[in-house]
Amino acid sequence: MTDFKAEAAKAALPLISAGHVIGLGAGTTIARLVDLIRQSDLAESVTFVSSSFKTNGYLQKSGLKVQSPSMLEKLDIYFDGCDQFDADLNALKSGGGIHTQEKILASMAAGFILIGDEGKYTDKLDNSFPLVVEILPQALHVVMKRLASLFPGADIMLRMSDRKDGAVISENGNLLADISFAVLPDLQTLNTQVKMIPGIVEHSLFYRMAAKAIIAGANGVRILLPAYRR
């Protein structure tokens, strides 16, 4: 069986040049890309930053050069996967709960590129995945009340840990809540409305941030550009 994630990673590799500073997200496709870089002539000259604890560990284990994002002003490219993305390359990145760090790196990059298998693509984002919001602990109750008022038909749940008693705590020391919609609202409005609530640090909708997507499937590798830019 063809490893489509590996095929997408192979197609992404030529975009990296010697001396580049590369940002990486999380997931198996990213791990495949790390393996390819480690085995290439790029390994000695490329510097990496990552939004993921797991990816950072894998980079260090692979003997690659890792830098803290706080020491950098810009990246040449940021590669990441997602749970789902659409024709405009709007993406939902809900599973890991590290979307704040991911958005920071994506915004620092000259190009943000989604990579993965074609199963992540849909013409239009739907309600298959929740919108995740990162919330300052002291603002939890007021934020939850505001979200319930804005989205009365949505199921809004504080993300709880299955490994300890209590809520999941983000790398920034904040709380995470999942918003599951019966019907996903207009994306531009959703992006703005949620971001403007005091106490919310960030949300997991990457609205018009990606420059291209590299996906692999049964019909080969495809490179997609945002429909609104075509």
SULQUITA-V829397 format. One record per residue. N is the residue number from 1. RES is the residue in three letters. SS is DSSP state (~ for helix, > for strand, _ for the rest). PSI is psi as a letter, one per 30 degrees, with the letter a starting at -180 (none if undefined). NEAR is the number of other ideal C-beta (glycine too) atoms within 8 Angstrom. Layout:
N_RES_SS_PSI_NEAR ; N_RES_SS_PSI_NEAR
//
This chain:
1_MET___k_2 ; 2_THR___k_6 ; 3_ASP___j_7 ; 4_PHE_~_e_11 ; 5_LYS_~_e_12 ; 6_ALA_~_e_8 ; 7_GLU_~_e_12 ; 8_ALA_~_e_17 ; 9_ALA_~_e_15 ; 10_LYS_~_e_9 ; 11_ALA_~_f_12 ; 12_ALA_~_f_13 ; 13_LEU_~_e_11 ; 14_PRO___f_5 ; 15_LEU___f_6 ; 16_ILE___k_12 ; 17_SER___l_6 ; 18_ALA___k_7 ; 19_GLY___f_5 ; 20_HIS___l_12 ; 21_VAL_>_j_12 ; 22_ILE_>_k_14 ; 23_GLY_>_k_18 ; 24_LEU_>_k_17 ; 25_GLY___b_16 ; 26_ALA___l_13 ; 27_GLY___l_9 ; 28_THR_~_e_7 ; 29_THR_~_e_13 ; 30_ILE_~_e_17 ; 31_ALA_~_e_10 ; 32_ARG_~_e_13 ; 33_LEU_~_e_14 ; 34_VAL_~_e_14 ; 35_ASP_~_e_10 ; 36_LEU_~_e_11 ; 37_ILE_~_e_13 ; 38_ARG_~_e_10 ; 39_GLN___f_6 ; 40_SER___l_8 ; 41_ASP___f_5 ; 42_LEU___f_11 ; 43_ALA___e_11 ; 44_GLU___f_5 ; 45_SER___f_7 ; 46_VAL___k_15 ; 47_THR_>_k_9 ; 48_PHE_>_k_13 ; 49_VAL_>_l_14 ; 50_SER_>_k_13 ; 51_SER___f_14 ; 52_SER___k_13 ; 53_PHE_~_e_6 ; 54_LYS_~_e_7 ; 55_THR_~_e_15 ; 56_ASN_~_e_10 ; 57_GLY_~_e_8 ; 58_TYR_~_e_10 ; 59_LEU_~_e_13 ; 60_GLN_~_e_9 ; 61_LYS_~_e_6 ; 62_SER___f_9 ; 63_GLY___g_6 ; 64_LEU___l_12 ; 65_LYS_>_k_6 ; 66_VAL_>_k_10 ; 67_GLN___l_10 ; 68_SER___k_6 ; 69_PRO_~_f_12 ; 70_SER_~_f_4 ; 71_MET_~_g_5 ; 72_LEU___l_11 ; 73_GLU___f_3 ; 74_LYS___l_8 ; 75_LEU_>_l_13 ; 76_ASP___e_11 ; 77_ILE_>_k_14 ; 78_TYR_>_k_15 ; 79_PHE_>_k_13 ; 80_ASP_>_l_18 ; 81_GLY___a_13 ; 82_CYS___l_12 ; 83_ASP___e_10 ; 84_GLN_>_k_13 ; 85_PHE_>_l_14 ; 86_ASP___a_12 ; 87_ALA___f_8 ; 88_ASP___g_8 ; 89_LEU___g_16 ; 90_ASN___k_13 ; 91_ALA_>_k_14 ; 92_LEU_>_k_14 ; 93_LYS___i_14 ; 94_SER___f_13 ; 95_GLY___e_6 ; 96_GLY___f_8 ; 97_GLY___g_11 ; 98_ILE___g_11 ; 99_HIS_~_f_15 ; 100_THR_~_e_11 ; 101_GLN_~_e_11 ; 102_GLU_~_e_13 ; 103_LYS_~_e_11 ; 104_ILE_~_e_10 ; 105_LEU_~_e_16 ; 106_ALA_~_e_14 ; 107_SER_~_f_7 ; 108_MET_~_f_12 ; 109_ALA_>_k_13 ; 110_ALA___f_6 ; 111_GLY___k_9 ; 112_PHE_>_k_12 ; 113_ILE_>_k_15 ; 114_LEU_>_k_17 ; 115_ILE_>_k_16 ; 116_GLY_>_a_13 ; 117_ASP_>_l_11 ; 118_GLU_~_f_10 ; 119_GLY_~_f_6 ; 120_LYS_~_f_12 ; 121_TYR_>_k_10 ; 122_THR___k_8 ; 123_ASP___e_4 ; 124_LYS___k_6 ; 125_LEU___k_10 ; 126_ASP___a_7 ; 127_ASN___g_8 ; 128_SER___f_5 ; 129_PHE___k_9 ; 130_PRO___l_9 ; 131_LEU_>_k_14 ; 132_VAL_>_k_14 ; 133_VAL_>_k_15 ; 134_GLU_>_k_15 ; 135_ILE_>_k_15 ; 136_LEU___k_11 ; 137_PRO_~_e_8 ; 138_GLN_~_f_5 ; 139_ALA_~_g_11 ; 140_LEU_~_e_12 ; 141_HIS_~_e_6 ; 142_VAL_~_e_9 ; 143_VAL_~_e_16 ; 144_MET_~_e_12 ; 145_LYS_~_e_8 ; 146_ARG_~_e_9 ; 147_LEU_~_e_15 ; 148_ALA_~_e_10 ; 149_SER_~_e_7 ; 150_LEU_~_e_9 ; 151_PHE___i_11 ; 152_PRO___f_6 ; 153_GLY___g_6 ; 154_ALA___l_11 ; 155_ASP_>_j_5 ; 156_ILE_>_j_11 ; 157_MET_>_k_7 ; 158_LEU_>_k_9 ; 159_ARG___k_12 ; 160_MET_>_l_7 ; 161_SER___k_9 ; 162_ASP___g_3 ; 163_ARG___f_3 ; 164_LYS___l_4 ; 165_ASP___k_3 ; 166_GLY___a_5 ; 167_ALA_>_l_9 ; 168_VAL___k_9 ; 169_ILE_>_k_6 ; 170_SER___l_12 ; 171_GLU___f_6 ; 172_ASN___g_7 ; 173_GLY___g_6 ; 174_ASN___l_11 ; 175_LEU_>_l_14 ; 176_LEU_>_k_14 ; 177_ALA_>_k_14 ; 178_ASP_>_k_11 ; 179_ILE_>_j_13 ; 180_SER_>_j_9 ; 181_PHE___k_12 ; 182_ALA___e_5 ; 183_VAL___k_6 ; 184_LEU___k_8 ; 185_PRO___l_8 ; 186_ASP___k_5 ; 187_LEU_~_e_11 ; 188_GLN_~_e_7 ; 189_THR_~_e_8 ; 190_LEU_~_e_12 ; 191_ASN_~_e_11 ; 192_THR_~_e_8 ; 193_GLN_~_e_9 ; 194_VAL_~_e_14 ; 195_LYS_~_f_9 ; 196_MET___f_6 ; 197_ILE___j_11 ; 198_PRO___k_7 ; 199_GLY___f_10 ; 200_ILE_>_k_14 ; 201_VAL_>_e_9 ; 202_GLU_>_l_10 ; 203_HIS_>_l_12 ; 204_SER___g_12 ; 205_LEU_>_k_12 ; 206_PHE_>_j_15 ; 207_TYR___j_8 ; 208_ARG___h_8 ; 209_MET___e_10 ; 210_ALA___k_15 ; 211_ALA___e_8 ; 212_LYS_>_l_12 ; 213_ALA_>_k_12 ; 214_ILE_>_j_14 ; 215_ILE_>_k_16 ; 216_ALA_>_k_15 ; 217_GLY_>_a_10 ; 218_ALA___f_5 ; 219_ASN___g_4 ; 220_GLY_>_a_7 ; 221_VAL_>_k_10 ; 222_ARG_>_k_10 ; 223_ILE_>_j_8 ; 224_LEU_>_k_11 ; 225_LEU_>_l_9 ; 226_PRO___k_13 ; 227_ALA_~_e_7 ; 228_TYR_~_f_6 ; 229_ARG_~_f_5 ; 230_ARG___none_5
//
